[in-house]
Amino acid sequence: MRVLSAPPITGRAGTSPGRDPHRLRDREAGRARDAGRDRVVGRARDAGRDRGQVAVEFLGMLPLIAVVCVLLWQSALLGYTYVRAGNAADEGARQGAADAADPGGRCRAAAEDDLGAWQPARVDCGPASGGMYEADVTLKVPVLFPGFIDFPFDVEGHASAVAEG
């Protein structure tokens, strides 16, 4: 006759009492917690060495930031000069087209009046073909730092209006 014996005694299902995986996992978690605590304490101890790092990096980038700001401002001045030249030419052409007696004088006066402090400007007015009256205004681009650099080109504005008269 065959005798069946009882299964071996285990701590949890399928393991022996000395090798409980949950107990090992808890022990490893405790070691990891202690190592994490050591890292946090180490970071707090090393934090004094990084003091002022952001200020040093900012000071290193400050010249680049300043150059970018100056270039953006100069680009805005260039665009604004185009707008001013075009608007002055438009105003001059309208006034010149409306005055039959002295169109050139009125055109020039209206364009220079519209420019205000943006003088000296070159204003050319005259009749065009097809019953039109046209005005051309040429302006020098202002520089953010006068005397430092001078642009080799001028900005031109052109406008036409139908001659009345």
C-alpha positions in Angstrom: 0.0 0.0 0.0 1.2 3.4 -0.8 1.2 6.1 1.9 0.7 9.7 0.9 2.5 12.3 2.9 1.4 15.8 3.7 2.9 18.7 1.7 5.8 20.6 3.2 5.0 23.5 5.5 5.5 26.9 3.8 5.2 30.5 4.9 2.9 31.6 2.0 1.5 29.7 -0.9 4.3 28.1 -2.8 7.3 29.3 -0.8 9.4 28.0 2.0 9.2 29.7 5.4 12.7 31.2 5.2 12.3 32.8 1.8 9.2 34.9 2.0 9.2 37.3 -1.1 7.0 39.8 0.7 9.4 40.0 3.6 12.3 40.4 1.2 10.5 43.1 -0.7 9.8 45.0 2.6 13.4 44.8 3.5 14.5 46.1 0.1 12.0 48.9 0.3 13.5 49.9 3.7 17.0 50.0 2.2 15.7 52.1 -0.8 14.0 54.5 1.6 17.2 54.9 3.6 19.2 55.5 0.4 16.6 58.1 -0.8 16.9 59.9 2.6 20.6 59.9 2.2 20.3 61.4 -1.3 17.9 64.2 0.0 20.3 65.0 2.8 23.2 65.0 0.3 21.2 67.4 -2.0 20.5 69.7 0.9 24.2 69.6 1.9 25.3 70.4 -1.8 22.7 73.1 -2.3 25.0 75.8 -0.9 27.5 75.1 -3.7 25.0 75.9 -6.4 24.0 79.2 -4.9 24.1 82.1 -7.4 24.2 79.8 -10.4 21.1 81.3 -12.0 22.5 84.8 -11.6 25.8 83.8 -13.3 23.9 82.2 -16.2 21.7 85.2 -16.6 24.7 87.5 -16.6 26.3 85.3 -19.3 23.2 85.6 -21.5 22.6 89.3 -20.9 24.8 90.5 -23.8 22.9 88.2 -26.2 19.5 89.3 -24.9 20.6 93.0 -25.3 21.8 92.4 -28.9 18.5 90.7 -29.8 16.5 93.5 -28.2 18.5 96.2 -30.2 18.0 94.3 -33.4 14.3 94.0 -32.9 14.0 97.7 -32.1 16.0 98.6 -35.2 13.7 96.4 -37.3 10.7 98.2 -35.8 12.3 101.6 -36.7 12.9 100.4 -40.3 9.2 99.3 -40.6 8.0 102.5 -39.1 10.1 104.5 -41.5 8.4 102.7 -44.4 5.0 103.5 -43.0 5.9 107.2 -42.5 7.3 107.6 -46.0 4.2 105.9 -47.6 1.8 108.0 -45.6 3.6 111.3 -46.4 3.7 110.4 -50.1 -0.1 109.6 -50.0 -0.8 112.9 -48.3 1.3 114.9 -50.7 -0.3 113.2 -53.7 -3.8 113.9 -52.5 -3.0 117.6 -51.8 -1.2 118.0 -55.1 -4.0 116.4 -57.0 -6.6 118.8 -55.4 -4.7 122.1 -56.1 -4.7 123.1 -59.8 -2.9 126.4 -59.2 0.3 125.2 -57.4 0.2 121.4 -57.1 4.0 121.0 -56.6 4.2 123.5 -53.7 1.1 122.2 -52.0 2.2 118.6 -52.5 5.7 119.2 -51.0 4.2 121.2 -48.1 1.7 118.5 -47.2 4.3 115.7 -47.3 6.7 117.7 -45.2 4.0 118.7 -42.7 2.9 115.0 -42.4 6.5 114.0 -41.6 7.0 116.5 -38.8 10.3 115.8 -37.1 11.3 113.1 -39.7 13.0 115.7 -41.9 15.2 116.0 -43.9 13.3 114.2 -46.6 13.4 114.3 -50.3 9.9 115.0 -51.7 9.3 114.7 -55.5 5.9 115.7 -56.8 4.6 115.9 -60.3 1.9 114.9 -62.8 1.9 111.4 -64.1 0.3 109.8 -67.2 -3.4 109.1 -67.3 -4.6 112.1 -65.3 -2.8 111.0 -62.2 -0.7 113.1 -59.8 2.1 111.3 -58.0 4.4 111.9 -55.0 7.7 110.2 -54.0 9.1 110.6 -50.5 12.6 109.4 -49.6 13.6 109.1 -45.9 16.8 108.1 -44.2 16.3 105.2 -41.7 17.0 106.4 -38.2 19.4 104.4 -36.1 19.0 103.5 -32.5 22.6 104.5 -31.7 23.3 107.5 -34.0 26.9 107.7 -35.2 27.5 104.0 -34.3 26.3 102.7 -37.7 24.7 104.3 -40.8 22.5 102.4 -43.1 23.5 102.6 -46.8 20.0 102.7 -48.1 17.0 105.0 -47.9 13.3 104.2 -47.6 11.0 105.3 -50.4 7.3 105.9 -50.3 5.3 106.3 -53.5 1.6 107.3 -54.0 -0.7 108.5 -56.8 -4.0 110.2 -56.8 -6.4 111.2 -59.6 -5.8 114.9 -60.6 -8.9 117.0 -59.9 -9.2 119.8 -62.3 
